[in-house]
Amino acid sequence: MTKHSRMKIARGISVALAALAVLRPPSPAQNTGAYLLGPADQVTVQALHVEDITNKPLRVDSSGYITLPLAGRVKAAGLTVEELQTEIAARLRPFIREPEVTVTVEESRSQPVSVVGAVNSPGVYQLQGRKTLIELLSLAGGAKADAADTVRITRRVACAPLALARVRRDATGQFLVGEVSLRKLLEAKNPEENFTMCPEDVITLPRAALVFVMGEVRKPGGFPLLDQERVSVLEAISMSEGLLGTAAPTRARILRPTANSSQRTEMPVNLKTILSGKAADVPMEPNDILVIPSSTAKSVVLRGAEAALQMGTGVVIWRR
């Protein structure tokens, strides 16, 4: 048989097998968690006794195919490594009595999930099988101390529904945007919210609004506010584990940002009368700074608190 005849037969077999592939039922691997190949993945194929197939990396093209000598154009997207090996072996069987095929994944780039925001290692992670929301957050190093309580998931409508209480479509209608509570997720209060991620999902963990307590307290720093939470002066002092013996409670101040200005307004707060019940507690707003000066260094503490916040240094954020 001439080389031309052999290639003609191979093309005919490739077309027939491709037609059969269209009729093939969905891969059972989709329900087992095995990694499914996709566009942009890179594989190497080794076939014993087939000199034309070298151990050269092959990129799965945008249509999901790879092209091999004798085997022709083979659909790789949507198959596991084992299924692709079987498919290539079937294509080679007319030419090789017992083809032995090995497929190795060199790069997994077809199932990216982006994790951004207040996590320790934001970036793009590959699913490589079934992974849940908590697993992706763990891969990203977990939440930072100043993370908000709301985790936002953006997903292509074509992938899978988001079975969450808070879900909406974006303006284009092509994406779903859902939200879950980070606290409830970690406490496993709603296990169904720890769902399996889809390729090209985007997980966003925003930074929380903060209130700050500076000066003569046991644990000065910033404290994240949970969604819709309001904190009073006494609650802020409680979060900072109470006043030191050197505090001057009658000279406390709240430094509050002003609109359209880098300056802060000063609001006097008499903690002594609030603690004794002679005055009402004072609500704090996001980004407020409660300053409790020392009985001997009021002005120094106030200036130091403002400087620390303006420079973004020297402030510890405490995760509650």
Stockholm file with secondary structure:
# STOCKHOLM 1.0

chainA/1-320         MTKHSRMKIARGISVALAALAVLRPPSPAQNTGAYLLGPADQVTVQALHVEDITNKPLRVDSSGYITLPLAGRVKAAGLTVEELQTEIAARLRPFIREPEVTVTVEESRSQPVSVVGAVNSPGVYQLQGRKTLIELLSLAGGAKADAADTVRITRRVACAPLALARVRRDATGQFLVGEVSLRKLLEAKNPEENFTMCPEDVITLPRAALVFVMGEVRKPGGFPLLDQERVSVLEAISMSEGLLGTAAPTRARILRPTANSSQRTEMPVNLKTILSGKAADVPMEPNDILVIPSSTAKSVVLRGAEAALQMGTGVVIWRR
#=GR chainA/1-320 SS CCHHHHHHHHHHHHHHHHHHHHHSCCCGGGGTTCCCCCTTCEEEEEETTCTTSCSCCEECCTTSEEEETTTEEEECTTCCHHHHHHHHHHHHTTTSSSCCEEEEEEECCSSEEEEEESBSSCEEEECSSCCBHHHHHHHTTCBCTTBCSEEEEEEETTTCCCCCSEEEECTTSSEEEEEEEHHHHHTTSSGGGSCBCCTTCEEEECBCCEEEEEESBSSCEEEECCTTCCEEHHHHHHHTTCBCTTBCGGGEEEEEECTTCSCEEEEEECHHHHHTTSSCCCEECTTCEEEECBTTCHHHHHHHHHHHHHHTCSCCBCCC
#=GC SS_cons         CCHHHHHHHHHHHHHHHHHHHHHSCCCGGGGTTCCCCCTTCEEEEEETTCTTSCSCCEECCTTSEEEETTTEEEECTTCCHHHHHHHHHHHHTTTSSSCCEEEEEEECCSSEEEEEESBSSCEEEECSSCCBHHHHHHHTTCBCTTBCSEEEEEEETTTCCCCCSEEEECTTSSEEEEEEEHHHHHTTSSGGGSCBCCTTCEEEECBCCEEEEEESBSSCEEEECCTTCCEEHHHHHHHTTCBCTTBCGGGEEEEEECTTCSCEEEEEECHHHHHTTSSCCCEECTTCEEEECBTTCHHHHHHHHHHHHHHTCSCCBCCC
//
